[in-house]
């Protein structure tokens, strides 16, 4: 990976992390087209620290309020049924599935499931599911009606994004729409839910790379891409939250279907190598919480 490769991948990470089109799929495809093979699980997980930092900046007031009320409810200074205190519990609960599944299937996540055949298939399948959910979902429930059962269902949908091509935001938003939540509520919870899992995965891989370099992208270039992803993501979050309050997800559905079809064509003609990064991923080791999006 060269300097300009890192810049391009950082921009791409920031652009695609929060849109329901799978950032890990785009990084996987772009790194292959750039001729550097699979950028790898470590690069993807660490650059997501940048995009999650953007979430923390954008939703700072919500996060401080949720953590504050959750903490006060533990010591009896706030009602246990306070909406913000409950949101803290639902985020913790919703984070469990991705941790468990990430540990159970870590080898497959970093090897077999990184095949571009899987990526293209997931882009199309979950694109269709997003389209159906956006069409049939009632879009009536606000976020304050979230329950522990719905939190777990959201968490299960997020865990599916361990497979490149599913999209963390796409999976959780699809689940939210099918459960009757508004587009904005589904997206907001999707962003908040991702914070523990993505930061946990990212810092784990960062710590591991510092101690035992995997031989993948140089740390200096990975951190450069992370910083660029942070800046780009700030603008993307603002755009996305404004966009979904007025418009449907259909443009993203169409894009996913088209991209999946293009990947199949490129794979069929030999212009893309489906397994290009598998060996590198095996050498790098598995991400415990997984690569999300």
C-alpha positions in Angstrom: 0.0 0.0 0.0 1.3 3.4 -1.0 0.6 6.9 0.3 -2.1 7.7 -2.2 -3.7 4.3 -1.8 -4.1 5.0 1.9 -5.7 8.4 1.1 -8.1 6.9 -1.4 -9.1 4.1 1.0 -9.5 6.5 3.9 -11.9 8.7 1.8 -13.8 5.6 0.8 -14.1 4.4 4.3 -15.5 7.7 5.4 -17.9 7.9 2.5 -19.3 4.4 2.9 -19.3 3.5 6.6 -22.7 5.0 7.4 -24.5 4.5 4.1 -26.2 1.2 3.8 -23.9 0.0 1.1 -21.1 -1.8 3.1 -17.9 0.0 3.7 -15.9 -3.3 4.1 -17.2 -4.4 0.7 -15.9 -1.2 -0.9 -12.5 -1.4 0.8 -12.2 -5.0 -0.2 -13.0 -4.2 -3.9 -11.1 -1.0 -4.1 -7.9 -2.5 -2.6 -8.1 -5.3 -5.1 -8.6 -2.8 -8.0 -5.6 -0.8 -6.8 -3.5 -3.9 -7.1 -2.6 -4.2 -3.4 -4.8 -7.2 -2.7 -7.0 -7.3 0.3 -6.2 -4.4 2.7 -7.0 -6.8 5.4 -9.1 -7.1 8.6 -6.7 -5.0 10.7 -6.7 -2.1 8.3 -10.5 -2.1 8.0 -11.1 -2.4 11.7 -8.5 0.3 12.6 -9.8 2.8 10.1 -13.3 2.4 11.5 -12.0 4.0 14.7 -11.9 7.2 12.7 -15.5 6.9 11.5 -16.8 6.0 15.0 -14.9 9.0 16.4 -17.1 11.0 14.0 -20.2 9.4 15.4 -19.1 10.4 18.9 -18.5 14.0 17.8 -21.9 14.2 16.0 -24.0 12.5 18.7 -21.9 13.8 21.6 -24.9 15.3 23.5 -26.9 12.1 23.1 -24.0 10.0 24.3 -23.2 12.1 27.3 -26.9 12.2 28.3 -27.3 8.4 27.9 -24.1 7.5 29.8 -25.0 10.0 32.6 -28.6 8.8 33.1 -27.5 5.1 32.9 -24.8 5.7 35.5 -27.2 7.7 37.8 -29.8 4.9 37.5 -27.3 2.4 38.8 -26.9 4.4 42.1 -30.6 5.3 42.4 -30.2 8.9 41.4 -32.3 8.5 38.2 -35.4 6.3 37.6 -34.4 2.8 36.2 -37.1 3.2 33.6 -35.7 6.5 32.4 -35.6 6.4 28.5 -31.9 7.4 28.4 -30.9 4.9 31.1 -32.8 2.2 29.3 -31.0 3.2 26.0 -27.7 2.5 27.8 -28.8 -1.0 28.7 -30.2 -1.7 25.2 -26.9 -0.6 23.6 -25.0 -3.0 25.9 -27.5 -5.8 25.2 -27.5 -5.2 21.4 -23.7 -5.4 21.4 -23.6 -9.0 22.7 -24.5 -10.9 19.5 -21.6 -9.4 17.4 -19.1 -10.2 20.2 -20.3 -13.8 20.5 -20.5 -14.5 16.8 -17.3 -12.6 16.1 -15.4 -15.0 18.5 -17.2 -18.1 17.4 -16.7 -17.6 13.6 -13.5 -15.5 13.6 -11.6 -17.8 11.2 -14.4 -17.9 8.6 -14.9 -14.1 8.9 -11.3 -13.3 8.1 -10.9 -16.0 5.4 -13.7 -17.7 3.6 -16.3 -15.0 4.1 -14.0 -12.3 2.7 -14.3 -13.9 -0.8 -15.7 -11.4 -3.3 -18.3 -14.1 -4.3 -19.8 -13.8 -0.8 -19.5 -10.0 -0.9 -21.3 -9.7 -4.2 -24.1 -12.1 -3.0 -24.6 -10.2 0.2 -24.7 -6.8 -1.5 -27.6 -8.1 -3.6 -29.5 -10.1 -1.0 -29.4 -7.5 1.7 -30.0 -4.8 -0.9 -33.3 -6.5 -1.7 -34.1 -6.9 2.0 -33.5 -3.2 2.6 -35.8 -2.4 -0.3 -38.6 -4.6 1.1 -38.2 -3.3 4.6 -38.4 0.3 3.4 -41.5 -0.5 1.4 -43.5 -2.5 3.9 -42.2 -1.1 7.3 -44.8 1.0 9.1 -42.2 3.6 10.0 -44.2 4.8 13.1 -42.2 3.9 16.2 -39.9 6.5 17.7 -36.7 5.4 19.4 -38.1 5.8 22.9 -40.3 2.7 22.2 -37.3 0.5 21.9 -37.5 -2.7 24.0 -34.9 -5.3 25.1 -36.3 -7.7 22.6 -35.9 -5.2 19.8 -32.4 -4.3 21.0 -31.4 -7.9 20.7 -32.9 -8.1 17.2 -31.0 -5.0 16.2 -27.9 -6.6 17.7 -28.4 -9.8 15.6 -28.8 -7.7 12.5 -25.5 -5.8 13.3 -23.7 -9.1 13.8 -24.6 -10.2 10.2 -22.3 -7.4 9.1 -19.4 -9.5 10.1 -19.7 -10.7 6.5 -18.4 -8.0 4.0 -21.3 -6.9 1.8 -24.0 -7.0 4.4 -23.4 -3.5 5.8 -23.7 -2.8 9.5 -25.9 0.2 9.0 -27.9 -1.5 6.2 -28.5 -4.6 8.4 -29.6 -2.7 11.5 -31.7 -0.2 9.6 -33.4 -3.0 7.7 -34.2 -4.7 11.1 -35.5 -1.4 12.5 -37.8 -0.7 9.5 -39.2 -4.2 9.7 -40.0 -3.7 13.4 -41.9 -0.5 12.5 -39.3 2.2 13.5 -39.0 5.4 11.6 -36.1 5.8 9.2 -34.4 8.3 11.5 -34.9 6.2 14.6 -33.5 3.1 12.9 -30.5 5.0 11.7 -29.8 6.8 15.0 -29.9 3.6 17.0 -27.7 1.9 14.4 -25.0 4.6 14.9 -25.2 4.5 18.7 -25.2 0.6 18.7 -22.0 0.5 16.6 -19.9 2.5 19.0 -18.9 -0.3 21.5 -18.4 -3.0 18.9 -16.5 -1.0 16.3 -14.3 0.7 18.8 -13.6 -2.5 20.6 -12.6 -4.3 17.4 -10.6 -1.3 16.2 -8.5 -0.8 19.3 -8.0 -4.5 19.7 -6.5 -4.8 16.2 -4.5 -1.6 16.8 -3.0 -3.0 20.0 -2.3 -6.3 18.2 -0.7 -4.6 15.2 1.6 -2.5 17.5 2.7 -5.5 19.4 2.9 -8.0 16.5 2.9 -6.3 13.1 1.1 -8.6 10.6 3.0 -7.4 7.6 0.0 -5.7 6.1 -0.4 -2.0 5.6 2.2 0.1 7.4 0.8 1.6 10.6 1.6 5.1 9.5 -0.5 4.7 6.4 -3.3 3.0 8.4 -3.4 5.9 10.8 -3.4 8.4 7.9 -6.4 6.6 6.4 -8.1 6.6 9.8 -7.7 10.4 10.2 -9.0 11.0 6.7 -12.0 8.7 7.3 -12.8 10.7 10.4 -13.0 14.0 8.6 -15.0 12.7 5.7 -17.4 10.8 8.0 -18.5 13.9 9.8 -20.0 15.3 6.6 -21.5 12.0 5.6 -23.3 11.6 8.9 -24.8 15.1 8.6 -25.9 14.4 5.0 -27.3 11.0 5.8 -29.4 12.0 8.8 -30.9 14.9 6.8 -31.5 12.7 3.7 -33.4 9.9 5.4 -35.8 12.3 7.2 -37.3 13.1 3.8 -36.4 10.3 1.3 -36.4 6.6 0.9 -33.5 4.1 0.8 -34.3 3.1 -2.8 -31.3 4.8 -4.3 -29.0 2.8 -2.0 -30.9 -0.4 -2.9 -30.4 0.2 -6.6 -26.7 1.0 -6.1 -26.2 -2.3 -4.1 -27.8 -4.4 -6.8 -25.8 -2.7 -9.5 -22.5 -3.0 -7.6 -23.2 -6.7 -6.8 -23.9 -7.4 -10.5 -20.7 -5.6 -11.6 -18.6 -7.6 -9.2 -20.1 -10.9 -10.5 -19.2 -9.8 -14.0 -15.6 -8.8 -13.1 -15.2 -12.1 -11.2 -16.6 -14.1 -14.1 -14.3 -12.4 -16.6 -11.2 -12.8 -14.3 -10.7 -9.1 -13.9 -11.1 -9.5 -10.1 -9.5 -12.1 -7.9 -12.2 -13.4 -5.5 -9.7 -14.7 -3.0 -7.0 -12.1 -3.4 -6.8 -11.2 0.3 -7.5 -14.5 2.0 -3.9 -15.5 2.7 -3.1 -12.1 4.0 -6.1 -12.2 6.3 -5.0 -15.6 7.7 -1.5 -14.2 8.4 -3.0 -11.2 10.1 -5.2 -13.2 12.4 -8.8 -12.8 13.2 -10.5 -9.7 14.5 -12.4 -10.7 17.7 -15.3 -8.5 17.2 -15.1 -8.7 13.4 -15.0 -6.4 10.5 -18.2 -4.4 10.5 -20.3 -3.1 7.5 
